[in-house]
Amino acid sequence: MEKQLDPNLARLEHEPTFRHNMAAVAKGGGIVFTGKLFLDAIRFVTAFALARLLGADQYGMYSLALSALNIAVGLSLLGLDAALIRFIAVMIGRKDDEGVWGTIQVGMGIALSLSVVTGTVLFGFAYLAAERLFHNAALAPLLQLAAVFIPVLAMSEVLASSLKGFKRMDYPVIAQFVFQPVLRLILILILAFTGFDAVRAIITFGLADLGASLILISYLNREFRLKRPINTARRDFKGLLGFSLPVWMSGMMVQFQNNLQALVLGTLNTVTSVGIFSIASQITSVSGHFTSSINTSSKPIVAQLHDRKDLKQLGQLYQTANKWAVMVQLPIFLLMVIFPGALLSIFGDSYTQGATALIILAAADLLNVGTGMGGIIIDMTGYTKLKLVNSILRLVIYLGLDLLLIPRWGLVGAAVAVLAGEGAVNLLRLVEVYVLFKLLPFNRGFVKPVVAAVMAASGALLLRVWMSLGSDLLNAVLGGILLLLIYAGVTYILGFSQEEAFMLEGVRNRTRKFIAKFTART
């Protein structure tokens, strides 16, 4: 008897062409990038509202409870969020709905079970932790309340990752980047009229995420009918856990190294330097939103191409996605390098002493982007043990250079440690991907953004030398505008590649359709 496919999987039977895959990467990356920008904006408004409503003491306890909640969710997932993206994408490529159903079952089952366990542990030890670790018994009820929502957040992440495996980046963005933060802010503003405290702040967070989870379930059911016999699934516990555990351990190391660096900087230098370094790091992290968005949308496609052994198209994806990321990152890098003091002065004059550190962190970020999505390829092709080795190496470099350089150079020493750690690991990934697949992320198309960047930087530097308007921030604004105009103009004059022209045409077509629909409604 011929095997029957789920109708939603049947529409994915054909093998996508390179043009189709790049359109999916561009569309998905654009959606994720827009969602991240919106999330940053709404988070700022929410943080401002909470800070004013709660006060420093209540806000501090709320932040600690939320940190405990997020750590517990990270422990509960065991890296299954990354595993679900890869395994579901591969099963779809094989037209295997039994494998998809089994993957969803295993991911949800393990995450839900572990989240209940971690939630129970946090609930039971809440008073002990509040009194012994934080010396504040009032924190205990907040920790217990946060423990109740651990399974909700864990399921939200599992559902979002499952949808990403179906290449649906829009659904998680709508639920987690738009609906959840907006509902949370609305609940905060409503409750503010009846009195507000840390307990209600945590409740609004949990309820908003519960709403997002329900939406994600509905979206997942659209892609893959969930009302089906449980025993029709094929479950690969060993394969999923074998993939996810190294990813989980690697993620824990990254989280550990970030917290450890702040601790070392505060211990061997000053607490003030920690604050300055944190602001400089946040500036560079925002600049990486586009690259991370492209990488996120590329994950299921990389998994499918590797499963089909289509290295030619994988190489094309590697180079094209990297060129897009570099084209966007270069002008941002130049702004941070040419006007570091002005950017930091937005947060206050005391932060401008971190200008040199910002330049070094910007270089580290450019190196991370410029070496391509080697980390994504290593993850999505199943070499997760290699990922773990890379994370261990990065942690060793971070810790060793922090201890060596922070006592001598302070902020600059910490930034150099980041540059060395990220640089070493990204160059190593470059070599690893080449050894494994004989692929490199560069081609002749990279000459164009480099030429545009050189000319844009020259124009901005000349303006900075010839014109002094008395305000560093005003000079930076005018110089930044000139830099972006020159960069965009030179890029346009040099012309677009076939892939870039196709992407721009897709953007124009979608814009026309949106305008036509809006005009018809009005």
C-alpha positions, 0 to 999 in steps of 0.5 A: 500500500502506498504511503500517505503523506500529510497534506501539509507535507505533500506541498513540500515534496519538491526539491527547492531550487537555489533561487527558491531557497535564497528567497526563503532565507531572505523572506525569513531573515527579513521577518525575524529581523523586523521582529527583533527590532520591534521586540527591542522597542517594546522591551524598552517601553516595558522596562521603563514602565516596570522600573517606574511602577516597581521601584529599584527594590521590587524591580531587582527581585522581579529581575532575579526571579525572571533570571531563575526562570530563564535559567531553569528553562534553559536547563529543561530544553537540553538543546532540543530547540536546536535539534527540533529545527534540524530533525523536522527539516530533514524529515520534511525533506524525506517526506516522512510524516511519521518521523516528523510526528515522532520528533515533535512527540520526543521534543515536547515530551522530554522538555515538558517532563524536565520543565516540571522537574526543574519547576518542582525543584525551584518551587521546593528550594525557593525559601532556602535559595532566597535566604541563603543566596540572596539574603532576602526572604521576600524573594521566595514567593516570587521564585515559587511563582516563577517556577509555575511558569517554567513548563509554559516557557519551555513548551513555547520554545519547543513549539517555536523551534518546531515551526522553524523546522517547517521554515515558518519564521513568521509564526514564531515572530508573530507569537513571541516577538509581537503578541507576547510582549504587546499582551504583556505591556497591555496587562501591565498598564491595566493592572497599574491602575489597581496597584502593581508589584513584582508578583503581578509583574511575573504573572503578566509575563507568564500569562503573556507567554501562555497566550503565545504558546496557545497561538504557536500550537494553533500555527503548528497544527496548520503546518502539521495536523496534530490530531492523529494517533500517537502510535503512528510516530517513529521516535528517534530518542537516541538521535535527538539526544545525541544531537541536542546534548552537545548543543546544550552544553555548548550553550551553557558554556556561552552563558557561563563565559558571559557572566564570568567575564563580567565577574572577572572585570568587576573583581579585577577592575571596577564595578563601573567598568562592568557597566561601561563594558555592558553598554558597549557590548549591547551596542555591538549585539544590536548590530548583529540582529540582521546576521542572526536573523539570516542564520536563523532562517537558514538553519532548516535549509542547511539541514535539508541540503546536507541530508540531500548531499547537495554540497553545491547548493550548500556552498552557494547558500554559504557564500550568498548569505555571508555576502548579504550579512557583510554588506549590512554589517560593514557600514554599521562597523564603520559607524562604531569605529569612526564615532565610538565616543559619540555613540557611547555618549548617548548613554551618558558622558561617563560611558565615553571612556569605553570608546576603545573597547567599543572599537575592538568589540566592533572588530570582533563582531565584524570578524564573526560576521565576515567568516560566514555561518560556519557555526550554523553549518556545523550545527545543522549537519550534525557535528555538534560534538565539534561545536562543543569542542569549539565552545570549550576552546573559546571559554579557555581563551576568554578566561585566560586572557581575562585574567591576564589582560584585565588587571593591566588594561581594564576595559580594553583587556576584556575587549581584546579577550572577546576579539581573541576568543571570537576570532580564534573560534570563527577562524577555526570554524572556517577551517572545519567547514572547509575540511569537512565539505570543501566550502568557503564563504567568500567569492569575487562578489565581496570586492563590491562591499569592501570598495563601497566601505572604503569610499564611505569611510573616507568621506566620513573621515574627511567630513570629520576633519574639515567640519567641527560643529562643536558637538561630537553627537551632531558631527556623528549624525552628519558623518553617519548620514554621509557614510550611509549615503556614500555606501548605498550610492557606490553599492548601487553604481557597482551594480547588483548580483543576480541573487541580490537583484532577485531579492530586491525584486521580491521586496518590491513585489511584496511592497506593491502588493501591500500598498495595493491591499491597503489602498483597496481597503481605504 
